């Protein structure tokens, strides 16, 4: 049983441009990106193991209360699966951060993460600007623009905090622990009673139901 609505006014009024933007120009962005800097502590040493990563918005801004912005994350993850060899084992979108358990069949995970964060940062900026129903538009644009100006590693925009805190999951115990952790996030936050009720995570996939994104199951 849901405790909060997972829909928003943004979805009632959003035009087709919000759905088309991610799919129509995703190739353009991901093939012509200015790399964003990463933390000195950013270390993925073994591409053969799944890794747990967390992407958090600057100042913990609750941007993902609106579904149209979460849909951009979904489209970008699907693109990375199809074109960059991303293996997605688990995911959960919260209001100001997302958790992923990832691996790779092709590109290094560092590169996939860099491109995903760079593209979604730019695409969400565009979506905010074009979203007529975004009541916080000016404030959001100011906050993310100001964060970029204050950070010498960026130019005039910063959406994500720079570190993704990768954790190597080298054992079944660690994999199960992190998967349970991300699936329980919405429950602990009081959004839902059961993890599978939160449509923005892979909990449904692991319960044998249809999720929003295909995942490869951890053994």
BELRARA-V962759 format. One record per residue. RES is the residue in one letter. SS is DSSP state (H for helix, E for strand, L for the rest). NEAR is the number of other ideal C-beta (glycine too) atoms within 10 Angstrom. D_FIRST is the distance of its C-alpha to the first C-alpha in Angstrom with 1 decimal. Layout:
res ss near d_first
RES SS NEAR D_FIRST
RES SS NEAR D_FIRST
This chain:
res ss near d_first
X L 6 0.0
X E 13 3.8
X L 12 6.5
X L 11 9.2
X L 8 10.5
X L 16 11.8
X L 10 14.7
X L 17 17.8
X H 11 21.0
X H 19 22.7
X H 14 21.1
X H 8 22.2
X H 13 25.7
X L 21 26.3
X L 12 29.3
X H 7 30.0
X H 12 31.8
X H 22 28.7
X H 14 27.8
X H 10 31.4
X H 20 32.5
X H 24 30.7
X H 14 32.0
X H 11 35.3
X H 14 36.7
X H 20 34.9
X H 11 38.1
X H 10 40.3
X H 20 38.4
X H 17 38.0
X H 9 41.7
X L 7 43.1
X L 15 41.4
X L 8 43.0
X L 9 41.8
X L 17 40.0
X L 12 41.2
X L 17 39.3
X L 13 39.5
X L 8 42.5
X L 10 40.1
X L 16 38.4
X L 10 39.3
X L 18 38.3
X L 9 41.1
X L 9 40.1
X L 14 38.6
X L 9 38.2
X L 16 35.3
X E 24 31.7
X E 24 31.0
X E 23 28.1
X E 20 28.4
X E 17 26.6
X E 22 27.3
X E 18 26.9
X E 22 27.9
X H 22 30.9
X H 13 30.4
X H 11 26.7
X L 18 26.2
X L 13 22.6
X L 21 23.5
X L 20 20.4
X L 17 18.3
X L 23 19.7
X H 18 18.9
X H 24 22.6
X H 22 23.6
X H 22 21.1
X H 19 22.4
X H 23 25.8
X H 23 24.8
X H 16 23.5
X H 20 26.8
X H 24 28.9
X H 23 27.4
X H 18 28.0
X H 20 31.5
X H 25 32.2
X H 19 31.1
X H 9 33.5
X H 16 36.4
X L 18 36.5
X L 16 35.5
X E 25 32.3
X E 17 30.4
X E 20 26.7
X E 23 25.3
X E 26 22.1
X E 24 20.6
X E 23 18.0
X E 24 18.2
X L 21 17.5
X L 18 18.8
X L 16 22.4
X E 17 22.8
X E 24 22.1
X E 22 22.7
X E 26 24.4
X E 25 26.0
X E 24 29.0
X E 19 32.3
X E 20 35.0
X L 11 37.2
X L 13 39.5
X L 17 39.5
X L 13 39.4
X H 23 36.0
X H 16 37.6
X H 15 38.5
X H 22 35.1
X H 25 33.4
X H 19 36.2
X H 23 35.9
X H 24 32.1
X H 21 32.2
X H 19 35.2
X H 22 33.9
X H 24 30.5
X H 22 32.2
X H 17 34.6
X H 22 32.2
X H 26 29.7
X H 17 32.7
X H 16 33.7
X H 23 30.3
X H 20 30.2
X H 11 33.7
X H 15 33.0
X L 22 29.7
X L 9 30.9
X L 15 27.6
X L 23 27.5
X L 10 28.1
X L 16 28.9
X H 14 31.2
X H 10 34.4
X H 11 32.9
X H 20 31.1
X H 15 34.3
X H 11 36.4
X H 18 34.3
X H 25 34.2
X H 16 37.9
X H 15 39.0
X H 20 37.4
X H 18 39.3
X H 13 42.6
X H 10 42.4
X L 15 41.9
X L 7 45.1
X L 11 43.4
X L 20 42.0
X L 11 43.7
X L 10 41.7
X L 17 38.0
X L 23 35.7
X L 25 32.0
X E 22 31.1
X L 19 32.5
X L 18 35.2
X L 15 34.3
X L 25 31.7
X L 14 32.2
X L 22 32.6
X E 16 32.3
X E 15 33.9
X E 22 31.9
X L 13 34.9
X L 10 33.5
X H 10 30.7
X H 9 29.7
X H 15 29.3
X H 19 27.4
X H 12 24.9
X H 12 24.6
X H 21 24.0
X H 23 21.6
X H 13 19.4
X H 15 20.0
X H 23 18.8
X H 24 15.6
X H 15 14.8
X H 19 15.6
X H 28 12.3
X H 17 11.0
X H 9 14.2
X L 13 14.1
X L 9 11.1
X L 18 9.3
X E 19 6.3
X L 13 6.1
X L 13 7.5
X H 21 10.2
X H 20 10.0
X H 17 6.9
X L 24 9.5
X L 18 11.9
X L 23 14.7
X E 27 15.6
X L 27 17.3
X H 27 14.8
X H 19 14.1
X H 22 17.9
X H 19 18.4
X L 12 16.0
X L 7 18.2
X L 10 16.2
X L 8 17.6
X L 17 17.2
X L 18 18.6
X L 16 21.7
X L 12 23.6
X L 18 24.1
X L 16 26.8
X L 10 25.5
X L 16 26.9
X L 6 29.0
